[in-house]
Amino acid sequence: MRELPENIDADVVIEISKLLDEHPYMVPAPVHKFAGLVRQGQDRSTRSDHEELVIEMATTRQLAMVFDLPNHENVVPLPVRR
């Protein structure tokens, strides 16, 4: 186990761990949804810090992940080949 960054609270790690443990194994873990469910308490962490932690913890558990973006404005359209 690695050292936590200064801006991540141990309670955030525990919450993410519970979310991943309770999630069905054969269903991909929704990274953005889990990062949003984690409370943003008195620590200085951001949502992207939480997303990175969810990805790292899900990878350690060898879980599949889904990276659905919260809104469609962030999606870059693919060019159409002709």
N, CA and C of each residue as an Amber inpcrd file, in Angstrom:
protein
   246
   0.8480000  -1.1750000   0.0000000   0.0000000   0.0000000   0.0000000
   0.8920000   1.2360000   0.0000000   0.5130000   2.2050000  -0.7810000
   1.3430000   3.3960000  -0.9040000   0.8730000   4.4910000   0.0450000
   1.7100000   5.4860000   0.2280000   1.3550000   6.6330000   1.0620000
   0.2710000   7.4550000   0.3710000  -0.6640000   7.9570000   1.1530000
  -1.7020000   8.8160000   0.5960000  -1.1480000  10.2200000   0.3490000
  -1.5950000  10.8540000  -0.7320000  -1.2200000  12.2600000  -0.9130000
  -1.7860000  13.0940000   0.2300000  -1.1870000  14.2310000   0.4850000
  -1.6240000  15.0750000   1.6060000  -3.0620000  15.5580000   1.4620000
  -3.5300000  15.7140000   0.2220000  -4.8720000  16.2620000   0.0320000
  -5.9800000  15.2150000   0.1000000  -5.6530000  13.9230000   0.2300000
  -6.6590000  12.8590000   0.3080000  -6.8100000  12.4230000   1.7620000
  -8.0460000  12.4330000   2.2230000  -8.3630000  12.0120000   3.5800000
  -8.5560000  10.4970000   3.6030000  -8.2110000   9.8570000   4.6840000
  -8.3600000   8.4030000   4.8080000  -9.8310000   7.9820000   4.7200000
 -10.7540000   8.8490000   5.1610000 -12.1830000   8.5300000   5.0730000
 -12.6330000   8.3850000   3.6230000 -12.0230000   9.1560000   2.7230000
 -12.3520000   9.0580000   1.2970000 -11.9410000   7.6830000   0.7710000
 -10.7800000   7.2130000   1.1670000 -10.3040000   5.8870000   0.7530000
 -11.2540000   4.8120000   1.2630000 -11.7070000   4.9400000   2.4900000
 -12.6280000   3.9630000   3.0730000 -13.9610000   3.9710000   2.3320000
 -14.4730000   5.1570000   1.9920000 -15.7440000   5.2430000   1.2580000
 -15.6400000   4.6100000  -0.1220000 -14.5580000   4.8970000  -0.8230000
 -14.3670000   4.3090000  -2.1540000 -14.2300000   2.7960000  -2.0390000
 -13.5190000   2.3350000  -1.0430000 -13.3520000   0.9010000  -0.8350000
 -14.6940000   0.2160000  -0.6020000 -15.5520000   0.8390000   0.1960000
 -16.8850000   0.2670000   0.4400000 -17.7050000   0.2250000  -0.8450000
 -17.6430000   1.3050000  -1.6440000 -18.3830000   1.3340000  -2.9080000
 -17.9280000   0.2200000  -3.8410000 -16.6260000   0.0230000  -3.9310000
 -16.1040000  -1.0160000  -4.8180000 -16.4040000  -2.4120000  -4.2890000
 -16.3550000  -2.5940000  -2.9690000 -16.6480000  -3.9040000  -2.3870000
 -18.1120000  -4.2850000  -2.5540000 -19.0090000  -3.3160000  -2.4950000
 -20.4420000  -3.5840000  -2.6020000 -20.9120000  -3.6800000  -4.0530000
 -20.0820000  -3.2450000  -4.9860000 -20.4650000  -3.2570000  -6.3990000
 -20.3530000  -4.6760000  -6.9520000 -21.3250000  -5.1130000  -7.7790000
 -21.2480000  -6.4630000  -8.3570000 -19.9680000  -6.6430000  -9.1700000
 -19.3360000  -7.7840000  -9.0200000 -18.0310000  -8.0360000  -9.6270000
 -18.0780000  -8.0320000 -11.1560000 -19.1220000  -8.5710000 -11.7440000
 -19.1880000  -8.7080000 -13.2000000 -19.6910000  -7.4490000 -13.9070000
 -20.0800000  -6.4380000 -13.1690000 -20.5750000  -5.1950000 -13.7520000
 -19.4580000  -4.1560000 -13.6570000 -19.1460000  -3.4630000 -14.7700000
 -18.0790000  -2.4580000 -14.7130000 -18.3760000  -1.3600000 -13.6930000
 -17.3600000  -0.9540000 -12.9840000 -17.5080000   0.0960000 -11.9630000
 -17.5350000   1.4630000 -12.6380000 -18.5820000   2.2550000 -12.3980000
 -18.6710000   3.5900000 -12.9990000 -17.7780000   4.5890000 -12.2620000
 -16.6730000   4.9530000 -12.8690000 -15.6570000   5.7750000 -12.2130000
 -16.2030000   7.1520000 -11.8350000 -16.8260000   7.8450000 -12.7850000
 -17.3010000   9.2030000 -12.5140000 -18.4260000   9.2170000 -11.4800000
 -19.2820000   8.1920000 -11.5300000 -20.3830000   8.1100000 -10.5620000
 -19.8420000   7.8860000  -9.1530000 -18.9030000   6.9560000  -9.0080000
 -18.3350000   6.6890000  -7.6880000 -17.5850000   7.8970000  -7.1470000
 -16.8740000   8.6010000  -8.0060000 -16.1500000   9.7980000  -7.5660000
 -17.1270000  10.8730000  -7.0940000 -18.3060000  10.9370000  -7.7160000
 -19.3150000  11.8980000  -7.3110000 -20.0240000  11.5260000  -6.0210000
 -20.1040000  10.2300000  -5.7370000 -20.7790000   9.7780000  -4.5210000
 -19.9450000  10.0080000  -3.2690000 -18.6430000  10.0850000  -3.4430000
 -17.7610000  10.2940000  -2.2980000 -17.9330000  11.7210000  -1.8100000
 -18.1410000  11.8540000  -0.5370000 -18.3520000  13.1970000   0.0070000
 -17.0760000  14.0170000  -0.1050000 -17.2360000  15.2760000  -0.3880000
 -16.0820000  16.1640000  -0.4330000 -16.0780000  16.9310000   0.8770000
 -15.4020000  16.3480000   1.8410000 -15.4040000  16.8700000   3.2020000
 -14.4360000  18.0110000   3.3980000 -13.7520000  17.9600000   4.4910000
 -12.8720000  19.0520000   4.8660000 -11.4760000  18.9080000   4.2770000
 -11.2460000  17.8160000   3.5240000  -9.9310000  17.6790000   2.9050000
  -9.8540000  18.5610000   1.6560000  -8.6780000  18.6700000   1.0920000
  -8.4550000  19.5580000  -0.0510000  -8.5130000  18.8060000  -1.3740000
  -9.0640000  17.6190000  -1.3760000  -9.0920000  16.8260000  -2.6040000
 -10.1940000  17.2950000  -3.5360000  -9.9730000  17.0610000  -4.8170000
 -10.9440000  17.4350000  -5.8440000 -11.5990000  16.1750000  -6.4000000
 -12.5790000  16.3750000  -7.2380000 -13.2610000  15.2330000  -7.8510000
 -12.2910000  14.4300000  -8.7230000 -11.3850000  15.1120000  -9.4050000
 -10.4230000  14.3790000 -10.2410000  -9.4750000  13.5390000  -9.3740000
  -9.1560000  14.0310000  -8.1650000  -8.3680000  13.2180000  -7.2270000
  -9.1330000  11.9540000  -6.8490000 -10.4360000  12.1090000  -6.6320000
 -11.2730000  10.9610000  -6.2810000 -11.3670000   9.9880000  -7.4490000
 -11.4940000  10.5170000  -8.6780000 -11.5560000   9.6440000  -9.8510000
 -10.2650000   8.8400000  -9.9910000  -9.1390000   9.4980000  -9.7930000
  -7.8510000   8.8180000  -9.8850000  -7.7430000   7.7110000  -8.8360000
  -8.2460000   7.9840000  -7.6490000  -8.2090000   6.9890000  -6.5760000
  -9.1370000   5.8130000  -6.8740000 -10.3240000   6.0890000  -7.4260000
 -11.2490000   5.0160000  -7.8180000 -10.5860000   4.1250000  -8.8670000
  -9.9310000   4.7380000  -9.8490000  -9.2720000   3.9680000 -10.9100000
  -8.1680000   3.0910000 -10.3270000  -7.3630000   3.6670000  -9.4600000
  -6.2650000   2.9050000  -8.8610000  -6.7860000   1.7420000  -8.0220000
  -7.8220000   1.9880000  -7.2190000  -8.3440000   0.9410000  -6.3460000
  -9.0830000  -0.1340000  -7.1450000  -9.7930000   0.2560000  -8.2100000
 -10.4850000  -0.7250000  -9.0490000  -9.4770000  -1.5690000  -9.8330000
  -8.3830000  -0.9540000 -10.2490000  -7.3430000  -1.6990000 -10.9550000
  -6.7010000  -2.7290000 -10.0340000  -6.4580000  -2.3490000  -8.8040000
  -5.8860000  -3.2760000  -7.8350000  -6.7890000  -4.4830000  -7.6210000
  -8.1100000  -4.2420000  -7.6610000  -9.0800000  -5.3360000  -7.4780000
  -9.3660000  -6.0680000  -8.7850000  -8.7510000  -5.6420000  -9.8780000
  -8.9540000  -6.1920000 -11.2210000 -10.4100000  -6.1130000 -11.6530000
 -11.0350000  -4.9710000 -11.3800000 -12.4210000  -4.7400000 -11.7800000
 -12.4620000  -4.0200000 -13.1310000 -13.4760000  -4.3330000 -13.8990000
 -13.7140000  -3.5800000 -15.1300000 -14.2500000  -2.2080000 -14.7490000
 -13.9740000  -1.2010000 -15.5800000 -14.4180000   0.1590000 -15.2840000
 -15.1270000   0.7550000 -16.4840000 -16.0410000   1.6600000 -16.1970000
 -16.7480000   2.4100000 -17.2240000 -16.4280000   3.8770000 -17.0040000
 -16.0850000   4.5730000 -18.0840000 -15.6810000   5.9720000 -17.9770000
 -16.7030000   6.8850000 -18.6480000 -17.9700000   6.7300000 -18.3050000
 -19.0020000   7.6130000 -18.8490000 -18.8200000   8.9960000 -18.2640000
 -18.7780000   9.9670000 -19.1320000 -18.6080000  11.3400000 -18.6680000
 -19.9290000  11.8690000 -18.1330000 -19.8940000  12.7470000 -17.1340000
 -21.1190000  13.2450000 -16.5250000 -21.9950000  14.0580000 -17.4780000
 -21.3870000  14.7720000 -18.4030000 -22.1860000  15.5010000 -19.3910000
 -21.5320000  15.3350000 -20.7540000 -22.2940000  15.5640000 -21.7900000
 -21.7920000  15.2960000 -23.1340000 -20.9670000  16.4430000 -23.7020000
 -20.8400000  17.5400000 -22.9900000 -20.0380000  18.6510000 -23.4810000
 -18.5560000  18.3150000 -23.4660000 -18.1550000  17.3480000 -22.6290000
 -16.7530000  16.9810000 -22.5110000 -16.3050000  15.9850000 -23.5730000
 -17.2340000  15.4760000 -24.3600000 -16.9170000  14.4370000 -25.3290000
 -16.3790000  15.0660000 -26.6060000 -15.2600000  14.5700000 -27.0690000
 -14.6810000  15.0390000 -28.3240000 -15.2370000  14.1770000 -29.4410000
 -15.8710000  14.7930000 -30.4580000 -16.4290000  13.9890000 -31.5330000
 -15.3270000  13.3710000 -32.3930000 -15.5610000  12.1630000 -32.8340000
 -14.6140000  11.4890000 -33.7140000 -14.8230000  11.9770000 -35.1410000
 -13.7530000  12.1850000 -35.8840000 -13.9180000  12.6180000 -37.2790000
 -14.5150000  11.4950000 -38.1290000 -15.2980000  11.8680000 -39.0880000
 -15.9330000  10.9120000 -39.9780000 -14.9880000  10.6520000 -41.1400000
 -14.6730000   9.3810000 -41.3650000 -13.8070000   9.0150000 -42.4990000
 -14.6370000   8.9090000 -43.7550000 -14.1110000   9.4520000 -44.8280000
 -14.8340000   9.3580000 -46.1190000 -13.9920000   8.6800000 -47.1270000
